[in-house]
C-alpha cells in the first residue's frame, strides 16, 4: 500500500482504501452510522453457480422475395452505393482520433501520399528499435442476419481474415479472435438464430480454419419498445457478430495497402472471388439503396478455400508480386476497385466479360432466360458482379509477372475463381467494359467527390462548416500529395562522434497529469545519445527532482489536466502559481547552457510561460482549432531558416509530420507579436502545401494558424516549441506514408541528434 500510495501521489491519481481481503470468505460492507453491516453474506451465496439457463425458441424462416434489379441503371447504382454511409469515406470520424500517441503506430486508416482512409488492417510496432509488431482487424456483416444469421457469422469471420491478410501474418493459426455477440433475445426466432450462428462459427467454421476465440462478450437485449399514438412500436437488432482479430507479425514493413501504384510500370488487377461466382446480393448495400432485402446472402460454404487464399497470398508476398491489396466487402467489387483508385489517384479500366459469362453456358439459378432477354440478363449479371459482397480480394501485380501470380493462385486451387479483370489507366477515369464496349466511364475525381460527400455533410453539421467545405475540395485535388524533399541526408547520424565518447547527457522528459506522449519522446532522445529521465511535475514540486540537474528538458504532449484548463495552460499555471517552481524554471531558462523543446501540450505550456523565457516574448497563445475539432493528421511542413538548435542544417526541407491537438491555432491577438517573430527569423516551422507554398486553408493548415505558423524559437535557438509531433515519427516506419527509399531514421531524427551535437 505505501508503494501504491507513492505511485498515485506522483501521478496525481486520487485513490481510496475501501477494504481488506480476508480468508474467511464472508463479504461484509460496513457503515459507521449503522450498528448492523448493510451487507454480510457468505461468498458462496454471491458467487455460487446459478442454475443453468434454459431457453426455448423456434426457428423463424422469413419468406422473402429475391432481389429485383431489373431497371436499375448502373450509374445510379454506383452513385447511391458510394454515398451510403457504410461505404462512403469515414474521414470525419478518423481525423478526430489520436492515432499516433505512443509512437508505435505503423499502419493506421490513412493510406498513401493523399492520405485516403481505406486501410484494411491496423498494425502497431512492438518497440522503438525493431520491426516486429501486431496486426489487428475487424469483421462485421450484421445485415445478412436478417436473411441468414449463420451466414452472417461465417462472413464476419471471413471478412476479419481477408482484412488481416493485408499484414504479413505467418500462419493462419496464429490469429486470435474476439467475438462480440449482440442479439434481441426473447424475441421469437432470435434465440434460435443466435444458437445457430454461435454453432456455425464456434463449432464449425473456426475449428475448420484452426482458429480459436479465447475472449468475447455479449449484449443480448438489443431491442427497444415504445408507444406512439396509442400503438406499440418495436425495433430490434438482428443477430450481430463483431469479430476482432489479432496476430503477431515479424516485420510490419510487409503490410499491403489498397493504394494502386502507377510508378511500377504496367500492372494488372486480379480478382480472387471466394464466393465462386455466386454473386448473391441479399442484404447488400445495393439492396439497401433500392429499398430491398433479398432472399439469398453471401456465405462461406467451404472454409478450405479461405485457407487456400491465405496461403496463396503468403506465397505471392514471398515472391514480391503484390503491389496493392484490398478485400471485397461492403459495396462489393465496385467499392473495392474505387477505393484502390482513390488511394492511388489514378483511373482504372475493368473488363466485366469474365464476370458476366454468357448465361447460356451456366446454370443461373433464378434466371429463366429466353434469347430476347439476354441483354437484360447481362445487365443484371453486371450488377451482381459489381455489387455482390461475397468474400474475396483484388491484388495489383506487375503485368510482366501476372502469369507467375496466376500460377500461384492455381497451385492453391484458386484458379477457377481468380481472374485478371483490368489495369490502371493514365486518363484518371474509372471505366467498366463488357463485350468490348464501355458501359460506364466517369472521372475518378467525380466518383471520389461522391464517395467523400457523405463525410463532408456530417462534418458540416458537427464542425466549422467552412472547414468541411475546404477539405471536401482538398481531397479531390491531385496536387495535395505529401512529399519529402530534404536539404540534408536523413540517414546521416551527426551525433555518432559524440555518442562514441560514451557520455550520455541527461535530459528530463517532463510531464504533467494527463500527458501521454512521454515514452516516444524519451525513445527519440535515447536514440540520439541522451539518458532520458522521466520527470513528473510532482517530482519537482516535492523536491525529488530539480531542473538544475539537467542540461535540457522536453515537455511532452498529451491531455494535461484532461485539457479542461485550456490544454497546456493548466500545466503552466502549476508552474506560474508556485513560487518554488516559478523560480526553478526561470533559473533554468536563464542558464546559458540549457535548452528545452516543447511539443503539443508542452508547446502550449511553454508559450504560456513565454515571459519567463529569454527572447520568447513574441510567442503567441495557442487556442482552439479553427475546425472546432481535435485534429489528428499527417501533414506537410517546411523547416524555416531559424537559430533553433534542434533544426540546425534542416532549413528548406519539406516533409510530413503528425499533428494531434485540439488547441493549436496561434493567436497573436491575445499574446505575442507575429511581425516580430517573422522579421527576427524566429519562426521555425510552417504548414505548407505539396509545392512548398504556405498553407492557409484547411486541412493542409490543420488548426488555422496565420501564415501556416507551426513552430517558434528564441534568438539564441536554445528553446523551441512546436505543435506537430516529431517524436512520434522519428523512424520512417512510424509514418502512415513515406517514400519507398526512406531510410530507417525519418528526417525528424535529425532534430534530436542536433541537440546532442549542440551539447558537444
C-alpha positions in Angstrom: 0.0 0.0 0.0 2.8 2.5 0.7 4.3 1.9 -2.7 0.9 2.2 -4.4 0.3 5.4 -2.4 3.6 6.8 -3.6 2.9 5.9 -7.2 -0.6 7.5 -7.1 0.7 10.7 -5.4 3.4 11.0 -8.1 0.9 10.7 -10.9 -1.7 12.9 -9.2 -4.1 10.0 -9.1 -6.7 10.1 -6.3 -7.5 6.7 -4.7 -9.2 5.4 -1.6 -8.7 2.3 0.5 -12.2 0.7 0.6 -11.5 -2.5 2.4 -9.3 -5.6 3.0 -9.2 -9.1 1.7 -9.7 -11.9 4.3 -9.6 -15.6 4.2 -13.0 -16.3 5.8 -15.0 -16.0 2.5 -17.5 -13.6 4.0 -18.5 -10.3 2.2 -19.1 -7.5 4.7 -19.9 -3.9 3.9 -19.6 -1.7 7.0 -21.2 1.6 7.7 -20.1 3.7 10.7 -23.6 5.0 11.1 -25.3 1.6 11.2 -24.8 -0.9 14.0 -25.6 -3.7 11.6 -23.5 -4.2 8.4 -25.6 -3.4 5.4 -24.1 -6.4 3.7 -22.9 -9.5 5.5 -23.1 -12.7 3.4 -21.1 -15.8 2.5 -19.2 -15.5 -0.7 -20.6 -18.9 -1.8 -24.0 -17.3 -1.9 -22.7 -14.4 -4.1 -20.5 -16.4 -6.4 -22.1 -19.8 -6.3 -23.1 -21.5 -9.5 -26.5 -20.2 -10.7 -28.9 -22.7 -12.3 -28.1 -23.3 -15.9 -30.2 -21.1 -18.1 -32.6 -22.9 -20.4 -34.1 -21.1 -23.4 -36.8 -22.5 -25.7 -37.3 -21.0 -29.1 -38.4 -21.9 -32.6 -36.7 -21.1 -35.8 -38.5 -18.5 -37.8 -37.9 -18.6 -41.5 -38.8 -15.4 -43.4 -40.3 -15.8 -46.9 -38.5 -13.0 -48.8 -38.6 -12.3 -52.5 -35.3 -12.4 -54.5 -33.6 -9.1 -55.4 -35.2 -7.5 -58.4 -32.5 -5.5 -60.2 -34.5 -5.0 -63.5 -34.5 -1.4 -64.4 -31.7 -0.3 -62.1 -29.3 1.9 -64.0 -25.6 1.2 -63.4 -24.7 4.9 -62.9 -27.4 5.4 -60.4 -26.4 2.3 -58.5 -22.8 3.4 -58.4 -23.7 6.8 -57.2 -26.1 5.5 -54.5 -23.7 2.8 -53.2 -20.7 5.2 -52.9 -22.8 7.7 -50.9 -24.1 5.1 -48.5 -22.6 5.6 -45.0 -21.4 2.0 -44.9 -19.3 2.5 -48.0 -18.5 6.3 -48.0 -15.4 7.9 -46.6 -15.1 7.8 -42.8 -12.6 10.6 -42.6 -15.0 12.7 -40.5 -14.6 10.0 -37.8 -10.9 9.2 -38.3 -9.3 12.6 -38.2 -10.6 13.4 -34.8 -8.9 10.5 -33.1 -5.3 10.4 -31.9 -3.8 7.5 -33.8 -0.1 8.2 -33.2 0.2 8.5 -29.4 2.9 6.2 -28.1 4.9 6.2 -31.3 4.1 2.6 -32.1 1.7 3.0 -35.0 2.9 1.6 -38.3 -0.4 1.4 -40.2 -3.4 3.4 -39.5 -6.5 4.0 -41.6 -4.9 6.7 -43.9 -3.2 5.3 -46.9 -0.7 6.8 -49.4 0.6 10.3 -50.0 -3.0 11.5 -50.4 -4.0 10.0 -47.0 -7.1 8.3 -48.1 -8.9 6.3 -45.3 -9.1 2.9 -46.9 -6.7 0.6 -45.0 -7.7 -3.0 -44.3 -5.7 -3.6 -41.2 -4.2 -1.8 -38.2 -0.5 -2.5 -37.5 1.5 -1.5 -34.4 5.2 -1.9 -33.5 6.3 -3.8 -30.5 9.2 -1.5 -29.6 11.1 1.5 -30.8 14.0 -0.5 -32.4 12.8 -3.5 -34.3 10.2 -4.2 -36.9 8.1 -6.8 -35.1 4.6 -5.9 -34.2 1.0 -6.7 -34.1 -1.8 -6.7 -36.7 -5.5 -6.1 -35.9 -8.6 -6.1 -37.9 -12.4 -6.3 -37.6 -15.2 -8.1 -39.4 -19.0 -7.5 -39.3 -21.8 -8.5 -41.6 -24.9 -7.8 -39.5 -27.4 -7.1 -42.3 -27.1 -10.6 -43.6 -28.5 -12.0 -40.4 -32.0 -10.6 -41.4 -32.0 -13.4 -44.0 -29.5 -15.9 -42.8 -27.9 -15.5 -39.3 -25.3 -18.3 -39.5 -24.1 -17.0 -42.9 -23.7 -13.5 -41.3 -21.4 -15.1 -38.7 -19.4 -17.0 -41.2 -19.0 -13.9 -43.4 -17.9 -11.8 -40.4 -15.1 -14.3 -39.7 -14.2 -14.3 -43.4 -14.1 -10.5 -43.5 -11.9 -10.3 -40.5 -9.4 -12.7 -42.1 -9.4 -11.1 -45.5 -8.7 -7.7 -43.8 -5.9 -9.2 -41.7 -4.3 -10.8 -44.7 -3.0 -7.4 -45.7 -0.5 -7.8 -42.9 2.3 -10.4 -43.1 0.9 -12.9 -40.7 3.0 -16.0 -40.7 0.3 -18.7 -40.1 -3.5 -18.6 -40.1 -3.4 -20.5 -36.8 -1.5 -17.5 -35.3 -4.7 -15.4 -35.5 -6.7 -15.0 -32.3 -10.3 -13.8 -32.4 -12.5 -11.9 -30.1 -16.3 -12.2 -30.6 -18.8 -9.6 -29.6 -22.3 -11.1 -29.8 -25.4 -9.0 -29.9 -29.0 -10.2 -30.2 -32.6 -9.4 -29.2 -33.0 -12.5 -27.1 -36.6 -13.2 -26.1 -37.9 -12.2 -29.4 -39.4 -15.2 -31.4 -36.8 -16.7 -33.6 -33.8 -14.6 -32.3 -32.6 -17.1 -29.7 -32.6 -19.8 -32.3 -30.8 -17.6 -34.7 -28.2 -16.8 -32.1 -27.8 -20.5 -31.3 -27.4 -21.4 -34.9 -24.8 -18.6 -35.5 -22.7 -19.5 -32.5 -22.7 -23.1 -33.5 -21.8 -22.2 -37.1 -18.9 -20.0 -36.0 -17.6 -21.6 -32.8 -18.1 -25.3 -33.5 -17.8 -25.5 -37.3 -16.1 -22.7 -39.2 -13.4 -21.7 -36.7 -12.3 -25.2 -35.9 -12.1 -25.9 -39.6 -9.8 -22.9 -40.0 -7.7 -23.8 -37.0 -8.8 -20.7 -35.1 -9.8 -20.1 -31.5 -12.0 -17.5 -29.9 -10.4 -17.1 -26.4 -12.3 -13.9 -25.5 -15.5 -12.1 -26.2 -18.6 -10.5 -24.8 -22.3 -10.3 -25.4 -25.2 -7.9 -25.3 -28.4 -9.8 -25.5 -31.1 -7.2 -25.1 -30.8 -5.4 -28.4 -34.3 -4.1 -28.8 -36.4 -1.2 -27.7 -40.2 -0.7 -27.4 -42.3 2.4 -27.1 -45.8 3.7 -27.5 -46.6 6.1 -30.3 -50.2 7.4 -30.9 -51.5 4.5 -28.9 -49.7 2.0 -30.9 -47.0 -0.4 -29.7 -43.7 0.0 -31.6 -40.6 -2.1 -31.5 -37.2 -2.0 -33.1 -34.8 -4.9 -32.7 -31.3 -5.7 -34.0 -30.7 -8.8 -36.0 -28.1 -11.1 -34.6 -24.8 -9.3 -34.8 -21.3 -10.7 -34.6 -18.5 -8.2 -34.4 -15.2 -10.1 -34.8 -11.8 -8.6 -33.9 -8.7 -10.4 -34.9 -5.1 -10.1 -33.6 -1.9 -11.7 -34.8 1.8 -11.0 -34.3 3.9 -10.1 -37.3 7.7 -10.4 -37.6 8.1 -7.4 -40.0 5.4 -4.7 -40.2 7.0 -3.3 -43.3 5.5 -6.1 -45.4 1.9 -4.8 -44.9 0.0 -4.2 -48.1 -2.3 -1.2 -48.7 -5.0 -0.5 -51.3 -3.0 2.2 -52.9 -2.7 1.4 -56.7 0.9 2.1 -57.8 1.4 4.0 -61.0 5.2 4.2 -60.7 5.8 0.4 -61.1 5.3 0.1 -64.9 2.5 -1.8 -66.5 0.4 -3.6 -63.9 -2.7 -5.9 -63.8 -5.6 -6.3 -61.4 -6.6 -9.8 -60.3 -9.9 -10.6 -58.5 -9.9 -13.6 -56.2 -13.6 -14.4 -55.8 -14.1 -16.6 -52.8 -17.8 -16.6 -53.5 -17.1 -18.8 -56.5 -19.2 -16.7 -58.9 -22.4 -16.9 -57.0 -22.7 -13.2 -56.5 -25.5 -13.2 -54.1 -27.0 -9.8 -53.4 -29.1 -10.3 -50.3 -28.8 -7.6 -47.7 -26.1 -5.9 -49.8 -25.6 -2.1 -49.8 -27.1 -2.2 -53.3 -30.2 -4.0 -52.0 -30.5 -1.3 -49.2 -30.3 1.7 -51.5 -33.0 0.2 -53.8 -35.2 -0.5 -50.7 -35.0 -4.3 -50.9 -33.6 -7.1 -48.8 -33.4 -10.3 -50.9 -33.6 -13.9 -50.0 -30.0 -15.2 -50.6 -26.9 -13.9 -49.0 -23.1 -14.3 -49.4 -21.7 -17.2 -47.5 -18.6 -19.4 -46.9 -19.6 -22.9 -47.9 -16.0 -24.2 -48.0 -13.6 -22.8 -45.3 -10.8 -24.7 -47.1 -11.0 -22.1 -49.9 -10.4 -19.3 -47.4 -7.4 -21.2 -46.0 -6.1 -21.6 -49.5 -6.4 -17.9 -50.1 -4.3 -17.1 -47.0 -1.6 -19.5 -48.2 -1.6 -18.2 -51.7 -1.3 -14.6 -50.6 1.6 -15.5 -48.4 3.3 -17.1 -51.3 2.6 -14.1 -53.5 4.1 -11.9 -50.8 7.2 -14.0 -50.6 7.7 -13.6 -54.4 7.2 -9.8 -54.1 4.4 -10.0 -56.6 1.8 -7.8 -54.8 1.8 -4.0 -55.3 -1.6 -3.3 -53.8 -4.3 -5.3 -51.9 -7.8 -4.7 -50.9 -10.5 -7.0 -49.7 -14.1 -7.1 -51.0 -16.8 -6.3 -48.5 -19.5 -3.6 -48.2 -20.3 -2.2 -51.6 -18.8 -5.2 -53.4 -16.2 -5.2 -56.1 -17.3 -1.7 -57.1 -16.3 -0.2 -53.8 -13.1 -2.3 -53.7 -11.9 -1.0 -57.0 -13.0 2.6 -56.5 -11.2 2.8 -53.1 -8.0 1.4 -54.7 -8.3 4.0 -57.4 -9.0 6.8 -54.9 -5.9 5.8 -52.8 -3.7 5.8 -55.9 -5.3 8.9 -57.5 -5.4 7.1 -60.8 -8.0 5.7 -63.2 -8.8 2.0 -63.8 -10.1 0.1 -66.8 -12.1 -3.0 -65.9 -13.5 -5.7 -68.1 -16.5 -7.5 -66.8 -16.8 -10.1 -69.5 -15.4 -13.0 -67.4 -17.6 -12.0 -64.5 -20.8 -11.9 -66.7 -20.4 -15.1 -68.6 -22.8 -15.9 -71.4 -25.9 -17.0 -69.5 -26.4 -20.0 -71.9 -23.3 -21.6 -70.6 -24.2 -21.9 -66.9 -27.0 -22.6 -64.5 -28.0 -19.1 -63.3 -30.5 -20.3 -60.6 -33.4 -17.9 -60.5 -32.8 -16.7 -64.1 -35.2 -18.1 -66.7 -33.7 -16.8 -69.8 -35.1 -16.5 -73.3 -32.9 -15.3 -76.2 -34.6 -11.9 -76.3 -33.8 -11.5 -72.6 -30.0 -11.9 -72.9 -29.3 -8.1 -72.9 -31.4 -7.6 -69.9 -29.9 -10.5 -68.0 -26.4 -9.4 -68.9 -27.2 -6.1 -67.2 -28.4 -8.0 -64.1 -25.3 -10.1 -64.1 -23.2 -6.9 -64.3 -24.9 -5.5 -61.2 -24.4 -8.8 -59.4 -20.7 -8.9 -60.4 -20.1 -5.3 -59.2 -22.2 -5.1 -56.1 -22.4 -8.6 -54.5 -20.4 -8.7 -51.3 -19.1 -12.2 -51.4 -15.7 -12.7 -49.7 -12.7 -12.1 -51.8 -10.0 -9.6 -52.7 -8.3 -7.7 -55.5 -4.5 -7.5 -56.0 -2.3 -5.4 -58.2 0.6 -7.3 -59.8 3.3 -6.4 -62.4 2.0 -7.0 -65.9 5.1 -8.9 -66.8 4.6 -11.3 -63.8 0.8 -11.8 -64.0 1.3 -15.4 -65.2 3.5 -16.1 -62.3 0.9 -14.7 -59.9 -1.9 -16.7 -61.6 0.2 -19.9 -61.4 0.5 -19.5 -57.6 -3.3 -19.0 -57.3 -3.9 -22.1 -59.4 -1.5 -24.1 -57.4 -3.6 -23.4 -54.4 -6.8 -24.4 -56.0 -8.0 -20.9 -56.7 -7.5 -20.8 -60.4 -11.2 -21.2 -61.1 -12.1 -18.2 -59.0 -9.2 -15.9 -59.9 -9.4 -13.7 -62.9 -7.4 -10.8 -64.4 -10.1 -8.1 -64.7 -8.2 -5.0 -65.7 -5.5 -2.5 -65.0 -4.9 1.2 -64.0 -5.1 3.8 -66.8 -3.4 7.1 -67.3 -6.6 9.0 -68.1 -7.8 9.2 -64.5 -11.2 7.7 -65.3 -13.0 4.7 -63.8 -14.4 2.7 -66.6 -16.1 -0.7 -67.0 -16.3 -2.6 -70.2 -18.4 -5.5 -71.3 -18.4 -7.1 -74.8 -15.6 -4.7 -75.8 -18.0 -1.8 -75.2 -17.8 0.9 -72.5 -20.8 0.5 -70.2 -19.6 3.1 -67.6 -17.0 5.8 -67.6 -16.5 8.7 -65.2 -13.6 10.8 -63.9 -12.1 9.3 -60.8 -12.3 12.8 -59.2 -16.1 12.9 -59.7 -16.6 9.5 -58.1 -14.2 10.4 -55.2 -16.2 13.5 -54.6 -19.4 11.4 -54.4 -17.7 9.0 -52.0 -16.4 11.8 -49.8 -19.6 13.9 -49.8 -21.3 12.0 -47.0 -18.4 12.6 -44.7 -18.4 16.2 -45.7 -22.1 16.6 -44.9 -21.7 15.0 -41.5 -18.7 17.2 -40.7 -20.6 20.3 -41.7 -23.2 19.5 -39.0 -20.5 19.0 -36.4 -17.5 21.1 -37.2 -16.8 24.6 -38.7 -18.8 24.3 -42.0 -16.2 26.3 -43.9 -13.5 23.8 -43.0 -15.7 20.9 -44.1 -16.2 22.6 -47.5 -12.4 23.3 -47.8 -11.5 19.7 -47.0 -14.1 18.3 -49.5 -12.5 20.4 -52.2 -9.0 19.4 -51.0 -9.5 15.7 -51.2 -10.4 16.0 -54.9 -7.1 17.7 -55.9 -4.1 15.9 -57.3 -1.6 18.4 -56.1 -2.1 17.6 -52.4 0.2 14.5 -52.2 2.7 14.5 -49.3 6.3 14.9 -50.4 9.6 14.5 -48.8 12.2 16.9 -50.1 15.3 17.3 -47.9 18.3 19.6 -47.8 20.3 17.1 -45.8 20.9 13.4 -45.6 18.3 11.9 -43.2 20.4 8.7 -42.8 23.5 10.5 -41.6 24.0 10.3 -37.8 25.6 13.6 -37.0 25.6 12.6 -33.3 27.6 9.5 -33.8 31.0 11.0 -32.9 29.6 12.4 -29.6 27.8 9.1 -28.7 31.1 7.3 -29.3 32.6 9.2 -26.4 30.4 7.2 -24.1 28.9 10.2 -22.5 25.1 10.3 -22.4 23.8 13.7 -21.1 20.7 13.6 -19.0 17.6 15.1 -20.3 14.4 15.5 -18.4 11.3 14.3 -20.2 8.8 16.5 -18.4 5.2 15.6 -18.0 2.1 16.6 -16.0 -1.1 14.7 -15.1 -2.7 13.5 -18.3 0.4 13.8 -20.5 0.7 10.6 -22.5 3.5 11.3 -25.1 6.5 10.9 -22.8 7.6 7.4 -23.9 8.1 8.2 -27.6 9.8 11.5 -26.6 12.2 9.5 -24.3 12.8 7.0 -27.1 13.8 9.7 -29.6 16.2 11.3 -27.3 17.6 8.0 -26.2 18.3 7.1 -29.8 20.1 10.4 -30.2 22.5 9.6 -27.4 20.8 11.0 -24.3 19.9 9.5 -21.0 16.2 10.3 -20.8 14.8 10.7 -17.3 11.1 10.6 -16.5 10.3 13.7 -14.6 6.7 14.3 -13.4 5.8 17.8 -12.2 5.1 16.3 -8.8 8.7 15.3 -8.7 9.7 18.9 -9.0 7.0 20.0 -6.5 8.2 17.5 -3.9 11.9 18.2 -4.4 12.6 14.7 -5.6 14.0 16.2 -8.8 15.3 19.6 -9.8 15.8 21.1 -13.3 19.3 22.2 -12.1 20.4 18.6 -12.5 19.6 18.5 -16.3 21.1 20.2 -19.4 17.7 20.2 -21.0 14.1 19.2 -20.8 11.5 18.1 -23.3 7.9 18.9 -22.4 5.8 16.1 -23.9 2.3 16.2 -25.5 -0.9 14.8 -24.2 -4.1 15.8 -22.4 -2.6 17.6 -19.4 -5.4 18.1 -16.9 -7.7 16.5 -19.4 -7.4 19.7 -21.4 -10.2 21.1 -19.2 -8.0 24.0 -18.1 -7.1 25.2 -21.6 -4.9 22.3 -22.6 -1.3 23.2 -21.7 -2.3 26.3 -19.8 -3.3 24.3 -16.7 0.2 22.8 -16.8 1.7 26.3 -17.0 -0.4 27.5 -14.1 1.2 24.8 -11.9 4.5 26.5 -12.5 3.5 30.1 -12.5 1.5 30.0 -9.2 4.1 28.0 -7.3 6.9 30.3 -6.2 9.4 27.5 -5.9 8.6 26.1 -9.4 8.5 29.6 -11.0 12.0 30.3 -9.6 13.3 26.9 -10.7 12.0 27.3 -14.3 13.2 30.9 -14.5 16.7 29.9 -13.4 16.7 27.0 -15.9 15.8 29.3 -18.8 18.3 31.9 -17.8 21.2 29.5 -17.9 23.4 29.8 -21.0 24.0 26.1 -21.2 20.3 24.9 -21.0 17.9 24.0 -23.8 14.2 22.9 -24.0 11.8 21.5 -26.5 8.0 21.9 -26.1 5.7 19.8 -28.2 1.9 20.0 -28.4 0.7 20.5 -24.8 4.3 21.1 -23.9 4.3 23.8 -26.6 1.2 25.4 -25.1 2.8 25.2 -21.6 6.0 26.9 -22.7 4.1 29.5 -24.8 2.1 30.4 -21.7 5.4 30.9 -19.8 7.0 33.0 -22.6 7.6 35.9 -20.2 10.0 33.6 -18.2 11.9 32.5 -21.3 14.6 35.0 -22.6 13.7 36.0 -26.2 10.2 34.4 -26.2 8.1 37.5 -25.6 6.7 37.4 -29.2 5.4 33.8 -29.0 1.6 33.5 -29.4 -1.0 31.9 -27.3 -2.4 28.6 -28.7 -6.1 28.5 -29.0 -9.0 26.3 -30.2 -8.5 24.9 -33.8 -10.4 26.7 -36.5 -12.2 23.5 -37.4 -13.6 23.4 -33.8 -12.4 19.8 -33.7 -9.4 17.8 -32.5 -7.1 17.3 -35.5 -5.1 14.1 -35.9 -3.3 14.0 -39.3 -0.1 13.5 -41.2 0.5 17.0 -42.6 3.3 18.7 -44.5 5.7 21.3 -43.0 8.7 23.3 -44.2 11.6 23.9 -41.9 12.3 27.6 -41.9 15.7 29.3 -41.5 16.0 30.0 -37.8 18.5 29.8 -35.0 16.8 26.8 -33.4 19.5 24.3 -32.3 17.1 21.5 -32.9 16.6 22.4 -36.6 20.1 23.2 -37.5 21.0 22.2 -41.1 17.4 21.3 -41.9 16.2 24.7 -43.3 14.3 24.4 -46.6 13.3 20.8 -46.1 9.7 19.7 -46.9 8.5 16.7 -45.0 5.4 15.0 -43.4 4.8 15.1 -39.7 1.9 14.2 -37.5 -0.3 16.6 -35.6 -2.7 15.6 -32.8 -4.2 18.6 -31.0 -7.4 20.4 -30.3 -5.9 23.8 -29.5 -3.0 24.6 -31.8 -4.0 27.8 -33.5 -1.5 30.6 -33.0 -3.4 33.6 -31.6 -1.5 36.9 -31.6 -4.5 38.9 -30.6 -4.2 37.5 -27.1 -0.4 37.3 -26.8 2.8 37.8 -28.8 3.9 39.6 -32.0 3.7 37.9 -35.3 5.6 40.6 -37.2 8.5 40.5 -34.7 8.8 36.7 -35.0 8.9 36.8 -38.8 11.3 39.8 -39.0 13.6 38.3 -36.5 13.6 34.8 -38.1 12.1 33.1 -35.1 9.5 31.1 -37.0 11.0 27.6 -37.1 8.2 25.6 -38.9 5.3 26.3 -41.3 2.5 24.2 -42.6 2.8 24.1 -46.3 1.2 22.6 -49.4 3.0 20.0 -51.5 4.6 22.6 -53.7 6.1 24.3 -50.7 3.7 27.3 -50.6 2.4 28.3 -47.2 -0.8 26.5 -46.3 -3.6 28.9 -45.3 -6.6 26.7 -45.9 -7.8 23.6 -44.1 -6.7 20.8 -43.8 -3.2 21.5 -45.1 -3.2 24.1 -42.3 -4.9 21.9 -39.7 -5.6 24.5 -37.0 -5.9 27.8 -38.8 -2.7 29.4 -37.6 -1.9 32.6 -39.6 0.5 32.0 -42.4 0.8 28.4 -41.5 2.9 29.1 -38.4 3.7 25.8 -36.6 6.8 26.3 -34.6 8.8 29.0 -32.9 12.2 29.5 -31.3 14.3 32.1 -29.4 17.1 34.3 -30.8 19.8 32.1 -29.3 18.0 28.9 -30.5 18.0 27.2 -27.2 14.3 27.0 -26.7 11.9 25.7 -29.5 8.2 25.0 -29.4 6.0 23.3 -32.0 2.5 21.9 -32.2 3.4 18.9 -34.6 4.9 15.7 -33.1 8.4 14.9 -34.4 8.9 12.4 -31.6 6.1 10.2 -32.9 7.7 9.8 -36.3 11.5 9.7 -35.7 11.5 6.4 -37.6 10.2 6.1 -41.1 8.2 3.0 -40.2 6.1 5.2 -37.9 4.7 7.2 -40.7 1.5 6.2 -42.5 3.3 7.2 -45.7 6.9 7.7 -46.6 8.9 7.4 -49.8 9.9 3.8 -50.8 13.6 4.7 -50.5 13.2 6.2 -47.0 16.0 5.3 -44.5 15.4 3.7 -41.2 15.6 7.1 -39.5 13.0 9.5 -40.6 14.1 13.1 -41.4 12.9 14.1 -37.9 15.5 12.1 -36.1 18.0 14.8 -37.1 16.2 17.2 -34.6 17.2 15.1 -31.6 20.7 14.4 -32.8 21.2 18.1 -33.3 20.5 18.6 -29.6 23.2 16.0 -28.8 25.7 17.8 -31.2 24.9 21.2 -29.6 25.9 19.8 -26.2 29.2 18.6 -27.6 
